[in-house]
Amino acid sequence: MKAEERLRDAPARTGLVAVPDATLKGNAAYETLRREIVSCRLLPGTRFTEAEVMERFELGKASCRIALQRLTQDGFVTSMPRHGYRIVPISVKDVDEVFALRSELEPLAARGAAGQVNRAQLERLEQACRQRIEVDVGNQIDFFLEANRSFHMAIAVASGNRRLCRTLSGLLDEMTRLVALGFGVQGVRPNIENDHTALIEHLVAGDAESAARVARRHVETFREMVLEKIIASLRDTAVIPAGLSRSPGDAR
């Protein structure tokens, strides 16, 4: 039996259900477009057509439609009948809602994680948040956002609360888009000062209330920084042309 035949017939022999090739391609297209939207390389408010997406990202029609349908369900894209699609805009209200929830959930995670964290892991992620790589600001922000998300999720995981982890994971994904718009468009990198370091010390010491207090302060301080940058970015990108033109921070 040839290798191709073995791979094709493997699901039948193992009892697994084969995933259609069109679904796999659609999922890959979704991940690509979602990454571009969350990083604000495709700016909020941008209008585009299915044909433009297919051309820019070299997608087939079926894959493109699967991706756009999922992005619409996720709330990242809205469909405009006979006029294409639009990337959902970001507003000041979005900032308020995301950070209001974080200011409640992150102290809760810190309390649960006190005395349960891996110090070496958190310190490694803290250093990654501060590392400046020799690339453009857009990629520096991408690197910061991934390290920062991992830092906060490591604390949530240490709390042992799975529902909290799921909820906070979604909020941090939304925050990624807010930070990318605010700092990416303005061409600056976030500065988190020493909150992470202080948080690590309290968590390792098992001081739940001090850890929760620092976590809340960190979220509230970062909210003000993000809000300031987003207001500036919304002003600078108030008029967005139709079509998938590349944004200033696009590293593609």
C-alpha positions in Angstrom: 0.0 0.0 0.0 1.4 3.4 -1.0 2.0 6.1 1.6 -0.8 8.3 0.2 -3.2 5.4 0.4 -2.2 4.7 4.0 -2.8 8.3 5.0 -6.1 8.4 3.2 -7.3 5.2 4.7 -6.0 5.8 8.2 -9.2 7.3 9.6 -11.2 4.3 8.5 -8.8 1.9 10.1 -8.5 3.8 13.4 -12.2 4.8 13.6 -11.4 8.5 13.4 -13.4 10.9 11.3 -11.4 12.5 8.5 -11.5 16.3 8.3 -12.4 17.4 4.7 -9.6 19.2 2.9 -11.9 22.2 2.3 -12.5 22.6 6.1 -8.7 22.4 6.8 -8.0 25.1 4.3 -10.9 27.2 5.6 -9.6 26.9 9.1 -6.1 28.0 8.0 -7.6 31.0 6.2 -9.5 31.9 9.3 -6.4 31.8 11.4 -4.5 34.0 8.9 -7.2 36.6 8.7 -7.9 36.6 12.4 -4.3 37.2 13.1 -4.2 40.2 10.7 -7.4 41.7 12.3 -6.3 41.2 15.9 -2.9 42.7 15.3 -4.6 45.6 13.5 -2.6 45.1 10.4 -6.1 45.2 8.9 -7.4 48.4 10.6 -10.8 48.5 12.3 -13.4 50.0 10.1 -11.7 48.8 6.8 -14.2 47.8 4.1 -13.3 45.1 1.7 -14.7 42.6 -0.8 -14.4 38.8 -0.9 -12.3 39.2 -4.1 -9.8 41.5 -2.3 -9.3 39.0 0.5 -8.8 36.2 -2.0 -6.2 38.1 -4.0 -4.2 39.5 -1.0 -4.0 36.3 0.9 -4.1 33.9 -2.1 -7.2 32.1 -0.9 -9.7 30.0 -2.8 -13.4 31.0 -2.8 -14.5 28.2 -0.5 -11.7 28.8 2.0 -12.4 32.6 2.0 -16.1 32.1 2.6 -15.5 29.7 5.5 -13.0 32.2 7.1 -15.3 35.2 6.7 -18.3 33.3 8.1 -16.3 32.4 11.2 -15.0 35.9 11.6 -18.5 37.3 11.4 -19.7 34.8 14.0 -16.8 35.9 16.3 -17.7 39.5 15.9 -14.6 40.6 14.1 -16.3 41.3 10.8 -19.7 42.4 9.7 -21.3 41.6 6.3 -22.8 44.4 4.2 -25.1 42.8 1.6 -24.0 43.7 -1.9 -21.2 45.9 -0.5 -18.8 43.3 0.9 -17.5 43.3 4.5 -16.3 45.6 7.2 -13.9 45.0 10.0 -15.7 45.9 13.2 -14.5 49.2 14.6 -13.0 49.7 18.0 -14.6 52.3 20.4 -13.8 53.8 23.8 -16.7 51.7 25.1 -14.8 48.5 24.1 -11.8 49.6 26.1 -14.0 50.3 29.2 -15.7 47.0 29.0 -12.6 44.8 28.5 -10.6 46.5 31.2 -13.6 46.6 33.6 -13.8 42.8 33.4 -10.0 42.4 33.7 -9.9 44.6 36.8 -12.3 42.1 38.5 -10.9 38.8 37.1 -7.2 39.4 37.4 -7.2 40.1 41.1 -9.3 36.9 41.5 -6.7 35.0 39.5 -3.9 36.4 41.6 -5.6 35.4 44.9 -6.1 31.9 43.7 -2.5 31.6 42.3 -0.8 33.0 45.5 1.7 30.4 46.6 1.0 28.2 43.6 3.1 29.8 40.8 6.3 28.7 39.1 8.7 31.6 39.8 11.2 30.7 37.0 8.4 30.6 34.4 6.9 34.0 35.4 10.4 35.6 35.5 11.2 34.2 32.1 7.9 35.6 30.7 8.5 38.9 32.5 11.9 39.3 30.8 10.3 38.5 27.4 7.8 41.3 27.9 10.7 43.7 28.3 12.9 42.3 25.5 13.4 44.6 22.6 14.1 42.8 19.3 15.9 44.4 16.4 12.8 44.7 14.1 10.2 47.3 13.4 7.9 48.6 16.1 4.9 46.5 14.8 6.7 43.2 15.3 8.0 44.4 18.7 4.4 45.0 19.8 3.4 41.5 18.5 6.3 40.0 20.6 5.3 42.0 23.7 1.6 41.1 23.4 2.4 37.4 23.1 4.7 37.4 26.1 2.3 39.6 28.2 -0.6 37.3 27.4 1.4 34.3 28.4 2.4 35.9 31.7 -1.1 36.7 32.7 -2.5 33.3 31.6 0.3 31.5 33.6 -1.1 33.2 36.7 -4.7 32.3 35.8 -3.7 28.6 35.2 -1.9 28.5 38.5 -5.1 29.6 40.2 -6.7 26.3 39.2 -9.9 27.9 38.0 -10.6 26.6 34.5 -13.6 28.8 33.9 -11.6 31.8 34.9 -8.9 30.8 32.5 -11.3 30.5 29.6 -12.9 33.8 30.3 -9.7 35.6 30.8 -8.2 34.1 27.6 -11.0 35.6 25.6 -10.5 39.0 27.2 -6.8 39.0 26.6 -7.5 38.2 22.9 -9.7 41.3 22.7 -7.2 43.3 24.6 -4.5 42.4 22.0 -6.6 44.2 19.3 -7.0 47.2 21.6 -3.2 47.5 22.3 -2.3 46.8 18.7 -4.5 49.7 17.6 -3.4 52.1 20.3 0.3 51.4 20.3 0.9 50.0 16.9 -0.7 52.9 15.0 1.1 55.4 17.2 4.4 53.5 16.6 5.4 53.1 20.3 5.9 50.1 22.6 4.0 49.7 25.9 5.9 50.3 29.1 4.7 48.1 32.0 7.1 49.6 34.6 7.6 47.2 37.6 4.1 45.8 38.2 5.0 42.3 36.9 8.0 42.1 39.2 6.1 43.1 42.3 3.3 40.7 41.4 5.7 37.8 41.1 7.1 38.6 44.6 3.7 38.6 46.2 2.6 35.5 44.4 5.7 33.5 45.3 5.4 34.7 49.0 1.8 33.5 49.0 0.5 37.0 49.9 -2.9 36.8 48.2 -4.2 40.2 49.1 -1.1 42.1 48.1 -1.0 40.2 44.8 -4.6 41.0 44.1 -4.0 44.7 44.9 -1.0 44.9 42.5 -2.9 43.0 39.8 -5.8 45.5 40.0 -3.4 48.5 40.0 -1.6 47.1 37.0 -4.8 46.7 35.0 -6.1 50.1 35.9 -2.8 51.8 35.0 -2.5 49.9 31.7 -6.1 50.9 30.9 -5.2 54.6 31.0 -2.2 54.0 28.8 -4.2 52.1 26.2 -7.1 54.5 26.3 -4.8 57.5 25.6 -3.2 55.7 22.6 -6.5 54.5 21.2 -8.0 57.9 21.3 -5.0 59.2 19.4 -5.2 56.3 16.9 -8.9 56.8 16.3 -8.3 60.4 15.5 -5.4 59.5 13.2 -7.3 56.8 11.3 -10.7 58.5 11.3 -11.0 58.2 7.5 -10.1 54.7 6.3 -10.1 54.0 2.6 -12.0 51.0 1.2 -10.0 48.0 0.3 -7.3 46.0 2.0 -4.5 48.6 1.9 -1.6 47.9 4.1 -1.5 49.7 7.5 1.6 51.6 8.6 2.7 48.9 10.9 2.2 46.0 8.4 5.4 43.9 8.4 4.2 41.6 5.6 
